[in-house]
């Protein structure tokens, strides 16, 4: 392999972007930008289905994807759902992530979106990080390409900050 070919194999200016960020919305995008300071060009705001966006980014040559979203969005990814997941699915996932039945009891009749705040303010970052790791695992398994790396970042929208990550 000649020197020119060696230099081009790792050149990220050849028309594709190897690292991209898919955000649920502008708030999540901003939370990621505040922490990572990536160039504006690599961000995509979904405002819809994340599965199609992931496939599009991979077809375009992305090798590393950052998925940045809120609690409900990350639950959808971890559970591979397009719509709001059922309470039973969420409770099953939370048990797998390490919550005990007695810890879930107060949420028996709550909306699944209301579970995030007690975990966050209760400093259960272990559970929030495990959710990010579960979402990462599900996407990487679905993509089924060992050269693709996925990182998931959970955002608290009120403070515009990433509060847990799979990194």
C-alpha positions in Angstrom: 0.0 0.0 0.0 1.5 3.3 -1.0 1.7 6.3 1.4 -1.2 8.1 -0.3 -3.5 5.2 0.3 -2.4 4.9 3.9 -3.2 8.5 4.6 -6.6 8.3 2.9 -7.8 5.2 4.8 -8.2 7.3 7.9 -9.1 10.6 6.3 -12.4 11.7 7.6 -12.7 14.5 4.9 -13.4 12.2 2.0 -17.1 12.9 2.0 -18.4 10.7 4.8 -18.5 11.4 8.5 -17.4 8.5 10.6 -18.7 9.8 13.9 -22.3 11.1 14.1 -24.8 12.1 16.8 -28.5 11.3 16.6 -30.5 13.4 19.1 -34.1 13.0 20.1 -34.6 16.8 20.0 -32.8 20.1 20.1 -32.5 20.0 23.9 -30.7 16.7 23.8 -28.5 17.9 21.0 -27.5 20.9 23.0 -26.7 18.8 26.1 -24.4 16.7 24.0 -22.8 19.7 22.4 -22.1 21.3 25.7 -20.2 18.2 26.9 -18.5 16.9 23.7 -18.1 20.1 21.6 -18.5 18.3 18.3 -19.0 20.2 15.1 -22.5 21.2 14.2 -22.4 19.2 11.0 -22.4 15.8 12.7 -25.7 16.3 14.6 -29.0 15.0 13.4 -32.3 15.7 15.3 -34.7 12.8 14.7 -38.1 14.3 15.8 -39.3 10.8 14.9 -38.1 7.3 14.4 -34.6 6.6 15.5 -34.3 3.2 13.7 -34.4 4.6 10.2 -32.0 7.4 11.2 -29.5 4.8 12.5 -29.7 2.8 9.3 -29.3 6.0 7.2 -26.2 7.1 9.1 -24.6 3.7 8.9 -25.3 3.5 5.1 -23.7 7.0 4.9 -20.5 5.6 6.4 -20.8 6.3 10.1 -18.7 4.0 12.3 -19.4 5.6 15.6 -22.9 6.8 16.6 -23.9 8.7 19.7 -27.6 8.5 20.6 -28.7 11.3 22.9 -32.2 11.4 24.3 -34.5 11.5 27.3 -35.8 8.7 29.5 -38.8 7.8 27.3 -36.7 7.8 24.2 -34.0 5.7 25.7 -36.6 3.2 27.0 -37.9 2.8 23.5 -34.4 2.1 22.2 -33.6 -0.4 25.0 -36.9 -2.2 24.5 -36.8 -1.9 20.7 -40.2 -0.2 20.5 -41.4 2.5 18.1 -44.2 3.6 20.4 -44.4 4.2 24.1 -43.6 0.9 25.8 -46.1 -0.9 28.0 -45.6 -0.6 31.8 -45.0 -4.4 32.0 -42.1 -4.2 29.5 -40.6 -1.2 31.4 -40.9 -2.9 34.8 -39.4 -6.1 33.4 -36.5 -4.1 32.0 -36.0 -2.2 35.2 -35.8 -5.5 37.1 -33.1 -6.7 34.7 -31.3 -3.4 35.3 -31.2 -4.1 39.1 -34.3 -2.6 40.7 -36.1 -4.8 43.2 -39.9 -5.3 43.3 -40.2 -3.3 46.4 -38.4 -0.4 44.7 -40.8 -0.6 41.8 -43.9 -0.8 44.0 -44.4 3.0 44.4 -44.7 3.2 40.6 -47.3 0.5 40.1 -49.9 3.0 38.9 -47.6 5.8 37.8 -46.9 6.8 34.2 -43.6 5.2 33.1 -42.2 8.7 32.3 -42.5 9.6 36.0 -40.0 6.8 37.0 -37.0 8.8 35.8 -37.1 11.6 38.4 -37.1 9.4 41.5 -34.2 7.5 40.1 -32.3 10.7 39.2 -33.0 12.6 42.4 -32.5 9.3 44.4 -29.0 9.1 42.8 -29.7 5.7 41.2 -27.2 6.5 38.5 -26.3 2.8 38.4 -29.7 2.1 36.9 -29.6 5.0 34.5 -26.1 3.9 33.2 -27.4 0.4 32.8 -30.3 1.6 30.8 -27.8 3.4 28.5 -25.7 0.2 28.2 -28.8 -1.8 27.4 -29.8 0.6 24.7 -26.3 0.5 23.3 -26.3 -3.3 23.3 -29.7 -3.5 21.6 -28.7 -1.1 18.8 -25.3 -2.8 18.2 -27.0 -6.2 18.1 -29.6 -5.0 15.6 -26.9 -3.4 13.4 -24.9 -6.6 13.6 -21.6 -5.0 12.4 -18.6 -5.2 14.8 -17.0 -2.1 13.2 -19.9 0.1 14.3 -19.7 1.5 17.9 -22.7 3.0 19.6 -22.7 5.3 22.7 -26.0 6.2 24.4 -26.4 9.3 26.5 -29.4 10.0 28.8 -30.4 13.6 29.1 -32.4 15.4 31.9 -34.2 18.0 29.7 -34.9 20.5 32.5 -31.2 21.0 33.2 -30.0 20.4 29.6 -27.4 17.9 30.8 -26.3 14.4 30.1 -26.9 12.5 33.4 -25.9 9.0 32.4 -24.0 7.4 29.5 -22.8 4.1 28.2 -19.2 5.5 28.0 
